[in-house]
Amino acid sequence: MTRAEQLAFCNQCVNRKMDLEKGMLCSFTNERANFDPVCEKYEKDPTYINRTTPVEAGLQITSQQFEKLKTEQNLPLGITAALITGIVGSILWALITNSTGYQIGYMAVAIGFAVGFANRVAGKGVEQYFGIIGASIALLSCVVGNFLSIIGMIADSEGLGYMETLNLFDWSLFFPIMAETFSVMDILFYGFAAYGGYKYSFRNLEPEDLQ
């Protein structure tokens, strides 16, 4: 087992410690890892979180391991799951906004993280484009949720049905209306949504995934 493969385990172990001269050491032996293939003293650190790709997280894995993880990716399924989650989130956002009379910006953040998580579970992505797709779908879902909320408000003010309002809507007014209702806070919430859609789209690697 190579040093890089051992470090992939040690980075997630509660018994690790860092020495400025020797690098990552085991707190039991005060030595560098020498197990192969499994460390009997391994205990996962509950505070350890990895939501990025192996390259971005700095995980030292072999090219063979990375290529193996790439073969387990499923981009179509990841996109499908993210889109479905985004649509459901958009509808929920509109329903909550219309029922309360307030546009809750935090819904955008929730949608972003939910889209990213769905992409991660279904797609098992480890390459950067999974994150880009997750962020894009998250942003699109926020725009759709915002628009559906506006349609609901118009329907209430005009005394029309929701679907009737949607059918009668003049699509040439889409961008003017979206621009008029857009606020500085929306930039913040949309930014968090894109962040969640990106960061949560990557597979959360466990030591056993690298064996």
N, C-alpha and C positions, 0 to 999 in steps of 0.2 A: 504494500500500500504506500503510495507516495505521500510526501509531506503535505502537499496541497489537499489531497483527499482527507488526510487526518485533520487538517485545520478546518475543513468544512464541518466536521463533528465538534471540534474543540470550541469553535466560535459560538456554538449554541449550548455548550455545557456549563452548568452552574459551578463546576469545579475548576474552571479555567482561571488563570491569572497571567498577567503580563509582566515580563522581565525586560528591562530596557536593553540588556545585552543578548539574552538568549531568545527573546521573543515570547510566543505563547507557550506557557508551561502548565502542567497538571499540578493542582494544589496538594494532591496526595503524595506525589513522588518528587515534586520540585524539578522535574525533568521534562524534556520535550516528549511529545506523544511517540509511543513505540508499538501501539496496538495494530493488529491486522487479523481480521477485518473490522472487529467490533471491540470497543472498549467496555470492559465490565463495570467500570466506575462511571460510565456516562449517565448523566442526569440532566435532562433538558431544563434550561433556564426559563421559568414561566414568564419572565419579562422580555424574553427575546422575541422580536417581531421582524419578519422579513417579508416585505410586500413588493419588492422590486425584482428586476431581473438579476441573474447571477452576476453579470458584468457590472451593473449599477451598484449592487450591494457590496461589491468587492469580494464575493465568495470565490475562493480559489478552488476551482474545479477543473478537471482535465477537459480537453477538447472532445474526447470520446464521450464523457458524461454529458456534456452540453449537447452534442449531436444526438445522443439517445433521448434527452429530454425534448428536443425539437421534434422528434418523430412522434411523440405523444400529444403534440399540439393538435387542436381541432378548431381552426379559424371559423369555418361556417357555423359550427355549433355555438361557438363563443359569440359571434355576431348576432345570431338568432336569439340567444338567451338575453343578450344585452338590449336588443331592440324591444323584445317583449316586456322586459322589466322597465325600460324607458317609457313605453306606451302606457303601461299600467300606472307608473309613477306620475305621468303627465295627467292622466284622467283623475287620479286621486287628488293631485294638486288643484285641479280645476274645481272638483267637487267641494273640497275643503274651503277654497277661496270663496266660492259662491254661497256656501252655507253659512260662513262666518261674516262675509262682507269685507274680509281683510285678505290681502295678498301676502301670504306667509313666505318670506324669502328662504327660511330654513328648509323648506320643502325642496328647493333646488339642491341644497347640500345633500339631503337624504337621497334624492334621485341619483346624484352623481356617484355616491358610494355604493348604492344598490346596483347600479349599472355595472360598475367596476367589479363588484363581487360576483355578479352573475357571469360576467365575461371570464373571470378567473376560474370559477368552478366548472363551467362548461367547456371553456377553451383550453385550459391548462397551458396558457401562454408563458413563454420565457423570453420571447424576442420583443424588441421595443415597439414594433408596430401594433402589438396587442394593446399596449398602453395608449397609443395614439388613437386607435379605434375606440377604445373605452371612453377617452376624453371627448372625442367627437360626438359619440352617441349621447353622452351625458349632456353636453351643451345643446344638442338638437332636441333632446327630451325636455330640457328647461324652456326652450323657446316654444315648443308645442304646448307645454303646460301653461305657460304665460298666455299664449294665444287663446287656448280653450277657456281660460278664466275670463278673458275679455269678452269672448262670445257669450258666455253665461251672463255677464253683467249687462250686455246689450239686450239680450233676450228678456231679462228681468225688467229693464227700464222701458222696453217697448211692448211688454205684455205678450211676447211671442214665445213659441216653443223653442227649445234649444236647437233641435235639428232643423226647424224652419228657419231660424236665424242663420244657421250655418249655410243652408242652401241659398239664402238670399244675399249672403255676404258678398260685397264687391271686392274681389281679390286684388284690385289695383290699389286698394287702401291698406293692404296688409302692412307694408313697410312704414307708411306714415303713422299708422295707429301704434305699431310696435315701438317706433321711435318716440312717440308722444308719451307713452306710458312707461318708458324706460327711465330708470333713475340711477344715480351714482351707486347706491347700495346694491343694485342688480349686478353691477360689475364685480363687486366683492363676492356675492353669493354664486354667481356664475363661475367665478374663478375657483372657488372651493369645490363646486360641482365638477369642473374639469379636472381638478387635482385628484379628487376621489375616484373619478372615472379612470384616470391614468394609473395611479398608484395601486389601486385594488385589482387591476386587471391582470397582474402577474401572478403566476403560480407561487404559492407559499411552500418553499422547499423544506422538507424534513430530511434528517440524516439518512433515513432508510431509502429516500428517493435517490441518493447518490451512491448507494452500494451497487 
